[in-house]
Structures are given as structure tokens and as C-alpha cells.
Amino acid sequence: MKQERIVEIIELYRHRAKAAREASLLDKSREMDDFADFVEKNSGSFLEDAYTKESELWEEYDNDY
């Protein structure tokens, strides 16, 4: 997963959390903020996992051909 995509996900959920707060949906707002926090906190792992999987796929491809 690219860094830009992770940032887009975080921004999307921050925006949704704000909209939920404005609609007085505090539980939903908190849930969306928590998810954005989780993605932000673990973004390095997501990127590392994506690069590892990509490397494995290319290695399998090279071995097959």
C-alpha cells in the first residue's frame, strides 16, 4: 500500500468523524477517529507488509518464468 493511500484513508475518516460530531453522533465520531488513529499508528506496518508481499509475488513470478 502506498503512503499516499494511507494518508487518504486517514483524512477520509477524520472528515467522517467531524461530520458525525456535527450531526451529534458522538459514538460514531469516536469510532471513526479511533480507526483513523489505528491506521496512522500502524501505517509503517501496512507499508512494510505491502512491500514484503510485493517482493514475494515478484519472486514467485521470477521463479515460474
PDB file of N, CA, C and O in Angstrom:
ATOM      1  N   MET A   1       0.850  -1.170   0.000  1.00  0.00           N
ATOM      2  CA  MET A   1       0.000   0.000   0.000  1.00  0.00           C
ATOM      3  C   MET A   1       0.892   1.227   0.000  1.00  0.00           C
ATOM      4  O   MET A   1       1.866   1.298   0.749  1.00  0.00           O
ATOM      5  N   LYS A   2       0.561   2.176  -0.828  1.00  0.00           N
ATOM      6  CA  LYS A   2       1.376   3.383  -0.927  1.00  0.00           C
ATOM      7  C   LYS A   2       1.059   4.348   0.210  1.00  0.00           C
ATOM      8  O   LYS A   2      -0.066   4.398   0.707  1.00  0.00           O
ATOM      9  N   GLN A   3       2.061   5.103   0.605  1.00  0.00           N
ATOM     10  CA  GLN A   3       1.926   6.079   1.687  1.00  0.00           C
ATOM     11  C   GLN A   3       0.792   7.061   1.400  1.00  0.00           C
ATOM     12  O   GLN A   3       0.046   7.431   2.307  1.00  0.00           O
ATOM     13  N   GLU A   4       0.662   7.480   0.149  1.00  0.00           N
ATOM     14  CA  GLU A   4      -0.387   8.441  -0.211  1.00  0.00           C
ATOM     15  C   GLU A   4      -1.770   7.864   0.062  1.00  0.00           C
ATOM     16  O   GLU A   4      -2.662   8.575   0.526  1.00  0.00           O
ATOM     17  N   ARG A   5      -1.948   6.591  -0.220  1.00  0.00           N
ATOM     18  CA  ARG A   5      -3.253   5.952   0.005  1.00  0.00           C
ATOM     19  C   ARG A   5      -3.566   5.871   1.493  1.00  0.00           C
ATOM     20  O   ARG A   5      -4.712   6.064   1.899  1.00  0.00           O
ATOM     21  N   ILE A   6      -2.567   5.591   2.296  1.00  0.00           N
ATOM     22  CA  ILE A   6      -2.774   5.542   3.742  1.00  0.00           C
ATOM     23  C   ILE A   6      -3.191   6.914   4.257  1.00  0.00           C
ATOM     24  O   ILE A   6      -4.100   7.024   5.080  1.00  0.00           O
ATOM     25  N   VAL A   7      -2.533   7.950   3.777  1.00  0.00           N
ATOM     26  CA  VAL A   7      -2.876   9.322   4.181  1.00  0.00           C
ATOM     27  C   VAL A   7      -4.310   9.646   3.751  1.00  0.00           C
ATOM     28  O   VAL A   7      -5.048  10.282   4.502  1.00  0.00           O
ATOM     29  N   GLU A   8      -4.708   9.217   2.559  1.00  0.00           N
ATOM     30  CA  GLU A   8      -6.076   9.452   2.093  1.00  0.00           C
ATOM     31  C   GLU A   8      -7.091   8.781   3.013  1.00  0.00           C
ATOM     32  O   GLU A   8      -8.121   9.372   3.335  1.00  0.00           O
ATOM     33  N   ILE A   9      -6.808   7.557   3.436  1.00  0.00           N
ATOM     34  CA  ILE A   9      -7.716   6.844   4.340  1.00  0.00           C
ATOM     35  C   ILE A   9      -7.842   7.589   5.665  1.00  0.00           C
ATOM     36  O   ILE A   9      -8.946   7.768   6.180  1.00  0.00           O
ATOM     37  N   ILE A  10      -6.719   8.020   6.209  1.00  0.00           N
ATOM     38  CA  ILE A  10      -6.731   8.754   7.480  1.00  0.00           C
ATOM     39  C   ILE A  10      -7.544  10.029   7.338  1.00  0.00           C
ATOM     40  O   ILE A  10      -8.386  10.322   8.188  1.00  0.00           O
ATOM     41  N   GLU A  11      -7.306  10.790   6.281  1.00  0.00           N
ATOM     42  CA  GLU A  11      -8.030  12.044   6.070  1.00  0.00           C
ATOM     43  C   GLU A  11      -9.525  11.801   5.884  1.00  0.00           C
ATOM     44  O   GLU A  11     -10.347  12.557   6.402  1.00  0.00           O
ATOM     45  N   LEU A  12      -9.878  10.751   5.147  1.00  0.00           N
ATOM     46  CA  LEU A  12     -11.282  10.418   4.927  1.00  0.00           C
ATOM     47  C   LEU A  12     -11.990  10.145   6.252  1.00  0.00           C
ATOM     48  O   LEU A  12     -13.085  10.654   6.490  1.00  0.00           O
ATOM     49  N   TYR A  13     -11.369   9.347   7.106  1.00  0.00           N
ATOM     50  CA  TYR A  13     -12.017   9.014   8.367  1.00  0.00           C
ATOM     51  C   TYR A  13     -12.009  10.169   9.354  1.00  0.00           C
ATOM     52  O   TYR A  13     -12.913  10.272  10.184  1.00  0.00           O
ATOM     53  N   ARG A  14     -11.019  11.031   9.285  1.00  0.00           N
ATOM     54  CA  ARG A  14     -11.051  12.251  10.113  1.00  0.00           C
ATOM     55  C   ARG A  14     -12.218  13.140   9.669  1.00  0.00           C
ATOM     56  O   ARG A  14     -12.922  13.716  10.498  1.00  0.00           O
ATOM     57  N   HIS A  15     -12.412  13.244   8.348  1.00  0.00           N
ATOM     58  CA  HIS A  15     -13.519  14.040   7.810  1.00  0.00           C
ATOM     59  C   HIS A  15     -14.857  13.431   8.227  1.00  0.00           C
ATOM     60  O   HIS A  15     -15.761  14.155   8.644  1.00  0.00           O
ATOM     61  N   ARG A  16     -14.989  12.117   8.120  1.00  0.00           N
ATOM     62  CA  ARG A  16     -16.236  11.449   8.525  1.00  0.00           C
ATOM     63  C   ARG A  16     -16.492  11.619  10.020  1.00  0.00           C
ATOM     64  O   ARG A  16     -17.635  11.792  10.442  1.00  0.00           O
ATOM     65  N   ALA A  17     -15.437  11.569  10.813  1.00  0.00           N
ATOM     66  CA  ALA A  17     -15.585  11.760  12.255  1.00  0.00           C
ATOM     67  C   ALA A  17     -16.097  13.160  12.553  1.00  0.00           C
ATOM     68  O   ALA A  17     -16.957  13.342  13.415  1.00  0.00           O
ATOM     69  N   LYS A  18     -15.571  14.143  11.844  1.00  0.00           N
ATOM     70  CA  LYS A  18     -16.015  15.531  12.033  1.00  0.00           C
ATOM     71  C   LYS A  18     -17.487  15.675  11.657  1.00  0.00           C
ATOM     72  O   LYS A  18     -18.258  16.314  12.374  1.00  0.00           O
ATOM     73  N   ALA A  19     -17.870  15.080  10.533  1.00  0.00           N
ATOM     74  CA  ALA A  19     -19.264  15.137  10.101  1.00  0.00           C
ATOM     75  C   ALA A  19     -20.174  14.465  11.123  1.00  0.00           C
ATOM     76  O   ALA A  19     -21.269  14.958  11.394  1.00  0.00           O
ATOM     77  N   ALA A  20     -19.737  13.359  11.685  1.00  0.00           N
ATOM     78  CA  ALA A  20     -20.532  12.665  12.701  1.00  0.00           C
ATOM     79  C   ALA A  20     -20.668  13.514  13.960  1.00  0.00           C
ATOM     80  O   ALA A  20     -21.736  13.546  14.573  1.00  0.00           O
ATOM     81  N   ARG A  21     -19.596  14.200  14.352  1.00  0.00           N
ATOM     82  CA  ARG A  21     -19.666  15.097  15.521  1.00  0.00           C
ATOM     83  C   ARG A  21     -20.676  16.205  15.275  1.00  0.00           C
ATOM     84  O   ARG A  21     -21.470  16.542  16.152  1.00  0.00           O
ATOM     85  N   GLU A  22     -20.638  16.768  14.073  1.00  0.00           N
ATOM     86  CA  GLU A  22     -21.560  17.864  13.739  1.00  0.00           C
ATOM     87  C   GLU A  22     -23.010  17.387  13.741  1.00  0.00           C
ATOM     88  O   GLU A  22     -23.922  18.179  13.981  1.00  0.00           O
ATOM     89  N   ALA A  23     -23.228  16.104  13.475  1.00  0.00           N
ATOM     90  CA  ALA A  23     -24.577  15.529  13.495  1.00  0.00           C
ATOM     91  C   ALA A  23     -24.912  14.947  14.870  1.00  0.00           C
ATOM     92  O   ALA A  23     -25.918  14.256  15.032  1.00  0.00           O
ATOM     93  N   SER A  24     -24.067  15.232  15.851  1.00  0.00           N
ATOM     94  CA  SER A  24     -24.238  14.751  17.225  1.00  0.00           C
ATOM     95  C   SER A  24     -24.244  13.231  17.326  1.00  0.00           C
ATOM     96  O   SER A  24     -24.925  12.664  18.181  1.00  0.00           O
ATOM     97  N   LEU A  25     -23.497  12.580  16.463  1.00  0.00           N
ATOM     98  CA  LEU A  25     -23.324  11.129  16.523  1.00  0.00           C
ATOM     99  C   LEU A  25     -21.970  10.838  17.158  1.00  0.00           C
ATOM    100  O   LEU A  25     -21.031  10.405  16.491  1.00  0.00           O
ATOM    101  N   LEU A  26     -21.894  11.084  18.449  1.00  0.00           N
ATOM    102  CA  LEU A  26     -20.609  11.043  19.143  1.00  0.00           C
ATOM    103  C   LEU A  26     -19.972   9.661  19.161  1.00  0.00           C
ATOM    104  O   LEU A  26     -18.752   9.551  19.033  1.00  0.00           O
ATOM    105  N   ASP A  27     -20.762   8.605  19.315  1.00  0.00           N
ATOM    106  CA  ASP A  27     -20.195   7.251  19.289  1.00  0.00           C
ATOM    107  C   ASP A  27     -19.589   6.946  17.924  1.00  0.00           C
ATOM    108  O   ASP A  27     -18.494   6.389  17.838  1.00  0.00           O
ATOM    109  N   LYS A  28     -20.295   7.306  16.868  1.00  0.00           N
ATOM    110  CA  LYS A  28     -19.803   7.060  15.509  1.00  0.00           C
ATOM    111  C   LYS A  28     -18.557   7.919  15.251  1.00  0.00           C
ATOM    112  O   LYS A  28     -17.604   7.456  14.625  1.00  0.00           O
ATOM    113  N   SER A  29     -18.566   9.134  15.720  1.00  0.00           N
ATOM    114  CA  SER A  29     -17.413  10.021  15.567  1.00  0.00           C
ATOM    115  C   SER A  29     -16.186   9.428  16.242  1.00  0.00           C
ATOM    116  O   SER A  29     -15.099   9.401  15.666  1.00  0.00           O
ATOM    117  N   ARG A  30     -16.369   8.961  17.454  1.00  0.00           N
ATOM    118  CA  ARG A  30     -15.262   8.366  18.215  1.00  0.00           C
ATOM    119  C   ARG A  30     -14.744   7.108  17.513  1.00  0.00           C
ATOM    120  O   ARG A  30     -13.537   6.875  17.453  1.00  0.00           O
ATOM    121  N   GLU A  31     -15.662   6.308  16.986  1.00  0.00           N
ATOM    122  CA  GLU A  31     -15.287   5.093  16.269  1.00  0.00           C
ATOM    123  C   GLU A  31     -14.442   5.420  15.031  1.00  0.00           C
ATOM    124  O   GLU A  31     -13.451   4.744  14.755  1.00  0.00           O
ATOM    125  N   MET A  32     -14.831   6.438  14.304  1.00  0.00           N
ATOM    126  CA  MET A  32     -14.080   6.818  13.103  1.00  0.00           C
ATOM    127  C   MET A  32     -12.735   7.428  13.455  1.00  0.00           C
ATOM    128  O   MET A  32     -11.738   7.166  12.782  1.00  0.00           O
ATOM    129  N   ASP A  33     -12.698   8.240  14.504  1.00  0.00           N
ATOM    130  CA  ASP A  33     -11.414   8.779  14.962  1.00  0.00           C
ATOM    131  C   ASP A  33     -10.489   7.662  15.431  1.00  0.00           C
ATOM    132  O   ASP A  33      -9.289   7.692  15.156  1.00  0.00           O
ATOM    133  N   ASP A  34     -11.040   6.679  16.136  1.00  0.00           N
ATOM    134  CA  ASP A  34     -10.237   5.548  16.599  1.00  0.00           C
ATOM    135  C   ASP A  34      -9.642   4.783  15.420  1.00  0.00           C
ATOM    136  O   ASP A  34      -8.479   4.382  15.455  1.00  0.00           O
ATOM    137  N   PHE A  35     -10.454   4.583  14.366  1.00  0.00           N
ATOM    138  CA  PHE A  35      -9.949   3.875  13.194  1.00  0.00           C
ATOM    139  C   PHE A  35      -8.842   4.683  12.513  1.00  0.00           C
ATOM    140  O   PHE A  35      -7.819   4.123  12.120  1.00  0.00           O
ATOM    141  N   ALA A  36      -9.043   5.991  12.374  1.00  0.00           N
ATOM    142  CA  ALA A  36      -8.009   6.849  11.775  1.00  0.00           C
ATOM    143  C   ALA A  36      -6.735   6.795  12.607  1.00  0.00           C
ATOM    144  O   ALA A  36      -5.635   6.738  12.055  1.00  0.00           O
ATOM    145  N   ASP A  37      -6.875   6.812  13.937  1.00  0.00           N
ATOM    146  CA  ASP A  37      -5.707   6.704  14.816  1.00  0.00           C
ATOM    147  C   ASP A  37      -4.984   5.375  14.606  1.00  0.00           C
ATOM    148  O   ASP A  37      -3.755   5.331  14.551  1.00  0.00           O
ATOM    149  N   PHE A  38      -5.758   4.289  14.490  1.00  0.00           N
ATOM    150  CA  PHE A  38      -5.188   2.961  14.278  1.00  0.00           C
ATOM    151  C   PHE A  38      -4.396   2.917  12.976  1.00  0.00           C
ATOM    152  O   PHE A  38      -3.266   2.429  12.953  1.00  0.00           O
ATOM    153  N   VAL A  39      -4.979   3.420  11.897  1.00  0.00           N
ATOM    154  CA  VAL A  39      -4.297   3.416  10.596  1.00  0.00           C
ATOM    155  C   VAL A  39      -3.030   4.261  10.677  1.00  0.00           C
ATOM    156  O   VAL A  39      -1.973   3.859  10.191  1.00  0.00           O
ATOM    157  N   GLU A  40      -3.146   5.435  11.295  1.00  0.00           N
ATOM    158  CA  GLU A  40      -1.991   6.329  11.417  1.00  0.00           C
ATOM    159  C   GLU A  40      -0.878   5.674  12.233  1.00  0.00           C
ATOM    160  O   GLU A  40       0.292   5.727  11.854  1.00  0.00           O
ATOM    161  N   LYS A  41      -1.247   5.063  13.345  1.00  0.00           N
ATOM    162  CA  LYS A  41      -0.266   4.427  14.232  1.00  0.00           C
ATOM    163  C   LYS A  41       0.433   3.252  13.555  1.00  0.00           C
ATOM    164  O   LYS A  41       1.612   3.003  13.806  1.00  0.00           O
ATOM    165  N   ASN A  42      -0.283   2.532  12.703  1.00  0.00           N
ATOM    166  CA  ASN A  42       0.240   1.314  12.097  1.00  0.00           C
ATOM    167  C   ASN A  42       0.627   1.470  10.634  1.00  0.00           C
ATOM    168  O   ASN A  42       0.857   0.472   9.951  1.00  0.00           O
ATOM    169  N   SER A  43       0.702   2.689  10.147  1.00  0.00           N
ATOM    170  CA  SER A  43       0.980   2.907   8.725  1.00  0.00           C
ATOM    171  C   SER A  43       2.309   2.296   8.294  1.00  0.00           C
ATOM    172  O   SER A  43       2.416   1.787   7.178  1.00  0.00           O
ATOM    173  N   GLY A  44       3.305   2.336   9.142  1.00  0.00           N
ATOM    174  CA  GLY A  44       4.592   1.729   8.813  1.00  0.00           C
ATOM    175  C   GLY A  44       4.473   0.235   8.601  1.00  0.00           C
ATOM    176  O   GLY A  44       5.089  -0.319   7.691  1.00  0.00           O
ATOM    177  N   SER A  45       3.687  -0.417   9.432  1.00  0.00           N
ATOM    178  CA  SER A  45       3.473  -1.861   9.286  1.00  0.00           C
ATOM    179  C   SER A  45       2.735  -2.176   7.998  1.00  0.00           C
ATOM    180  O   SER A  45       3.058  -3.143   7.309  1.00  0.00           O
ATOM    181  N   PHE A  46       1.739  -1.353   7.673  1.00  0.00           N
ATOM    182  CA  PHE A  46       0.991  -1.580   6.441  1.00  0.00           C
ATOM    183  C   PHE A  46       1.909  -1.486   5.238  1.00  0.00           C
ATOM    184  O   PHE A  46       1.857  -2.317   4.331  1.00  0.00           O
ATOM    185  N   LEU A  47       2.748  -0.466   5.242  1.00  0.00           N
ATOM    186  CA  LEU A  47       3.671  -0.288   4.117  1.00  0.00           C
ATOM    187  C   LEU A  47       4.664  -1.439   4.044  1.00  0.00           C
ATOM    188  O   LEU A  47       4.935  -1.966   2.964  1.00  0.00           O
ATOM    189  N   GLU A  48       5.200  -1.825   5.184  1.00  0.00           N
ATOM    190  CA  GLU A  48       6.165  -2.925   5.220  1.00  0.00           C
ATOM    191  C   GLU A  48       5.527  -4.223   4.722  1.00  0.00           C
ATOM    192  O   GLU A  48       6.127  -4.957   3.937  1.00  0.00           O
ATOM    193  N   ASP A  49       4.312  -4.498   5.183  1.00  0.00           N
ATOM    194  CA  ASP A  49       3.603  -5.702   4.732  1.00  0.00           C
ATOM    195  C   ASP A  49       3.350  -5.672   3.231  1.00  0.00           C
ATOM    196  O   ASP A  49       3.497  -6.686   2.549  1.00  0.00           O
ATOM    197  N   ALA A  50       2.970  -4.511   2.724  1.00  0.00           N
ATOM    198  CA  ALA A  50       2.701  -4.388   1.295  1.00  0.00           C
ATOM    199  C   ALA A  50       3.973  -4.615   0.481  1.00  0.00           C
ATOM    200  O   ALA A  50       3.942  -5.320  -0.528  1.00  0.00           O
ATOM    201  N   TYR A  51       5.079  -4.030   0.904  1.00  0.00           N
ATOM    202  CA  TYR A  51       6.336  -4.211   0.179  1.00  0.00           C
ATOM    203  C   TYR A  51       6.821  -5.657   0.255  1.00  0.00           C
ATOM    204  O   TYR A  51       7.360  -6.188  -0.716  1.00  0.00           O
ATOM    205  N   THR A  52       6.628  -6.290   1.409  1.00  0.00           N
ATOM    206  CA  THR A  52       7.017  -7.694   1.563  1.00  0.00           C
ATOM    207  C   THR A  52       6.193  -8.570   0.631  1.00  0.00           C
ATOM    208  O   THR A  52       6.738  -9.438  -0.051  1.00  0.00           O
ATOM    209  N   LYS A  53       4.882  -8.350   0.599  1.00  0.00           N
ATOM    210  CA  LYS A  53       4.012  -9.142  -0.271  1.00  0.00           C
ATOM    211  C   LYS A  53       4.370  -8.918  -1.739  1.00  0.00           C
ATOM    212  O   LYS A  53       4.404  -9.864  -2.525  1.00  0.00           O
ATOM    213  N   GLU A  54       4.635  -7.669  -2.104  1.00  0.00           N
ATOM    214  CA  GLU A  54       5.021  -7.368  -3.483  1.00  0.00           C
ATOM    215  C   GLU A  54       6.306  -8.105  -3.852  1.00  0.00           C
ATOM    216  O   GLU A  54       6.406  -8.674  -4.938  1.00  0.00           O
ATOM    217  N   SER A  55       7.277  -8.096  -2.961  1.00  0.00           N
ATOM    218  CA  SER A  55       8.542  -8.794  -3.208  1.00  0.00           C
ATOM    219  C   SER A  55       8.321 -10.289  -3.370  1.00  0.00           C
ATOM    220  O   SER A  55       8.903 -10.921  -4.252  1.00  0.00           O
ATOM    221  N   GLU A  56       7.477 -10.848  -2.513  1.00  0.00           N
ATOM    222  CA  GLU A  56       7.184 -12.283  -2.597  1.00  0.00           C
ATOM    223  C   GLU A  56       6.511 -12.624  -3.923  1.00  0.00           C
ATOM    224  O   GLU A  56       6.836 -13.632  -4.550  1.00  0.00           O
ATOM    225  N   LEU A  57       5.574 -11.782  -4.344  1.00  0.00           N
ATOM    226  CA  LEU A  57       4.885 -12.041  -5.610  1.00  0.00           C
ATOM    227  C   LEU A  57       5.847 -11.989  -6.786  1.00  0.00           C
ATOM    228  O   LEU A  57       5.784 -12.834  -7.679  1.00  0.00           O
ATOM    229  N   TRP A  58       6.740 -11.000  -6.791  1.00  0.00           N
ATOM    230  CA  TRP A  58       7.713 -10.905  -7.871  1.00  0.00           C
ATOM    231  C   TRP A  58       8.671 -12.081  -7.857  1.00  0.00           C
ATOM    232  O   TRP A  58       9.054 -12.587  -8.912  1.00  0.00           O
ATOM    233  N   GLU A  59       9.062 -12.519  -6.662  1.00  0.00           N
ATOM    234  CA  GLU A  59       9.961 -13.668  -6.545  1.00  0.00           C
ATOM    235  C   GLU A  59       9.292 -14.925  -7.093  1.00  0.00           C
ATOM    236  O   GLU A  59       9.922 -15.703  -7.810  1.00  0.00           O
ATOM    237  N   GLU A  60       8.005 -15.129  -6.754  1.00  0.00           N
ATOM    238  CA  GLU A  60       7.247 -16.267  -7.283  1.00  0.00           C
ATOM    239  C   GLU A  60       7.141 -16.171  -8.810  1.00  0.00           C
ATOM    240  O   GLU A  60       7.287 -17.170  -9.515  1.00  0.00           O
ATOM    241  N   TYR A  61       6.894 -14.995  -9.293  1.00  0.00           N
ATOM    242  CA  TYR A  61       6.775 -14.779 -10.736  1.00  0.00           C
ATOM    243  C   TYR A  61       8.085 -15.116 -11.438  1.00  0.00           C
ATOM    244  O   TYR A  61       8.099 -15.818 -12.449  1.00  0.00           O
ATOM    245  N   ASP A  62       9.179 -14.608 -10.892  1.00  0.00           N
ATOM    246  CA  ASP A  62      10.503 -14.873 -11.475  1.00  0.00           C
ATOM    247  C   ASP A  62      10.834 -16.370 -11.460  1.00  0.00           C
ATOM    248  O   ASP A  62      11.425 -16.892 -12.406  1.00  0.00           O
ATOM    249  N   ASN A  63      10.449 -17.047 -10.387  1.00  0.00           N
ATOM    250  CA  ASN A  63      10.714 -18.484 -10.281  1.00  0.00           C
ATOM    251  C   ASN A  63       9.879 -19.296 -11.263  1.00  0.00           C
ATOM    252  O   ASN A  63      10.308 -20.358 -11.715  1.00  0.00           O
ATOM    253  N   ASP A  64       8.700 -18.808 -11.590  1.00  0.00           N
ATOM    254  CA  ASP A  64       7.817 -19.514 -12.526  1.00  0.00           C
ATOM    255  C   ASP A  64       8.228 -19.310 -13.977  1.00  0.00           C
ATOM    256  O   ASP A  64       7.924 -20.140 -14.833  1.00  0.00           O
ATOM    257  N   TYR A  65       8.910 -18.220 -14.252  1.00  0.00           N
ATOM    258  CA  TYR A  65       9.263 -17.915 -15.653  1.00  0.00           C
ATOM    259  C   TYR A  65      10.716 -17.786 -15.793  1.00  0.00           C
ATOM    260  O   TYR A  65      11.210 -17.531 -16.892  1.00  0.00           O
TER     261      TYR A  65
END
